[in-house]
């Protein structure tokens, strides 16, 4: 379920406005912390604090991709 959430956030993040970006980041931060994906949670918190900062969004997308790669590697 968390992987599906991250994929949905990844798809919506770039095209979202400030308020939606904060909402997406907030929800993801909580879920990521709950499953132990702390790098994703920290990156989401940075987007939540600075939703218009491109570097924070880029960092979150990178962390999501890394998490997807990790899940794929242990699912083989």
Secondary structure as the mmCIF struct_conf table of DSSP 4:
data_model
#
loop_
_struct_conf.conf_type_id
_struct_conf.id
_struct_conf.beg_label_comp_id
_struct_conf.beg_label_asym_id
_struct_conf.beg_label_seq_id
_struct_conf.end_label_comp_id
_struct_conf.end_label_asym_id
_struct_conf.end_label_seq_id
HELX_RH_AL_P HELX_RH_AL_P1 UNK A 2 UNK A 13
TURN_TY1_P TURN_TY1_P1 UNK A 14 UNK A 15
HELX_RH_AL_P HELX_RH_AL_P2 UNK A 18 UNK A 35
TURN_TY1_P TURN_TY1_P2 UNK A 36 UNK A 36
HELX_RH_AL_P HELX_RH_AL_P3 UNK A 38 UNK A 49
TURN_TY1_P TURN_TY1_P3 UNK A 51 UNK A 52
HELX_RH_AL_P HELX_RH_AL_P4 UNK A 54 UNK A 74
#
